Amino acid sequence: MTMRISPTVAIIVLASTLLLGALTPMESSADQKSLVGSWIVDVMPDQPGVEPFKNLATFTSDGLVLGTAPELGTAHGIWTKTGPRRFAVKFMHLAPVGSPFGAGTVIVTSTVTVDKDGDTAMGPFTTVFDTTALQATVTGTVVLTRITNDQ
């Protein structure tokens, strides 16, 4: 005996399956040990006299990074996975005329490793200031803490 399903029932079943898939949370970015998500970034420069400070960064699933720094505003850039839990990051600020550094560019590169639980990452950074008031390179360490609903 062959059972025949009406087209209406088939469409309802297909639509329900698609809707359920869209509403079911995907594996969290922490479970994937990925940079995808938003982070508080603690910046600790190596140079004497340069105080540690905080930034914010958001990493998208398609390899983009958006950052915010207190003195420079928004940054745009890219990131790529280079190994298990390891990522290369590069982004650029366009320092405005009124910034403490003068007008120009500030380019940051870093390689970070996400820890085993996926909620923190750490690595060295290099920042190159090419502005009217500052021609310098600053190095140090960044520690990223994932922003979660539990905070």
Residue pairs with C-beta under 8 A, 6 or more apart in sequence:
28 118
29 35
29 36
29 37
29 118
29 146
30 37
30 117
30 118
30 119
30 146
30 148
31 118
32 118
33 84
33 85
33 114
33 116
33 118
34 59
34 81
34 114
34 118
35 59
35 65
35 79
35 87
35 89
35 112
35 114
35 121
36 59
36 60
36 61
37 58
37 59
37 146
37 147
38 56
38 57
38 58
38 59
38 146
38 147
39 56
39 57
39 58
39 59
39 121
39 144
39 145
39 146
39 147
40 54
40 55
40 56
40 144
40 145
40 147
41 54
41 55
41 56
41 57
41 67
41 142
41 143
41 144
42 52
42 54
42 142
42 143
42 144
42 145
43 52
43 53
43 54
43 55
43 125
43 140
43 142
44 52
44 140
44 141
44 142
44 143
45 51
45 52
45 138
45 139
45 140
46 138
46 139
46 140
46 141
47 138
47 139
47 140
50 138
50 140
53 69
53 70
54 70
55 67
55 68
55 69
55 70
56 67
56 68
57 65
57 66
57 67
57 68
57 144
58 65
58 66
58 67
59 65
59 79
60 66
63 78
63 79
63 80
64 76
64 77
64 78
64 79
65 75
65 76
65 77
65 78
65 79
65 89
65 91
66 74
66 75
66 76
66 77
67 74
67 75
67 76
67 77
67 91
67 93
68 74
68 75
69 75
69 93
71 99
71 100
71 101
72 93
72 95
72 99
72 101
72 106
73 93
73 96
74 93
75 91
75 92
75 93
75 106
75 108
76 91
76 92
77 89
77 90
77 91
77 92
77 108
78 89
78 90
78 91
79 87
79 88
79 89
79 90
80 87
80 88
81 87
82 88
82 111
85 113
85 114
85 115
85 116
86 111
86 112
86 113
86 114
87 111
87 112
87 113
87 114
87 121
88 109
88 110
88 111
89 108
89 109
89 110
89 111
89 112
90 107
90 108
90 109
90 110
91 107
91 108
92 105
92 106
92 107
92 108
93 105
93 106
93 107
93 108
94 104
94 105
95 101
95 102
95 103
95 104
95 105
95 106
95 129
95 131
96 103
97 103
99 131
100 133
101 129
101 131
101 133
101 134
102 131
102 132
102 133
102 134
103 131
103 132
104 129
104 130
104 131
104 132
105 130
105 131
106 127
106 128
106 129
106 130
106 131
107 127
107 128
107 130
108 125
108 126
108 127
108 128
109 125
109 126
110 123
110 124
110 125
110 126
110 142
111 123
111 124
112 121
112 122
112 123
112 142
112 144
113 121
113 122
113 123
114 120
114 121
115 121
115 122
118 146
119 145
119 146
119 148
120 143
120 144
120 145
120 146
121 143
121 144
122 141
122 142
122 143
122 144
123 141
123 142
124 139
124 140
124 141
124 142
125 139
125 140
125 141
125 142
126 137
126 138
126 139
127 137
127 138
127 139
128 136
128 137
129 135
129 136
129 137
129 138
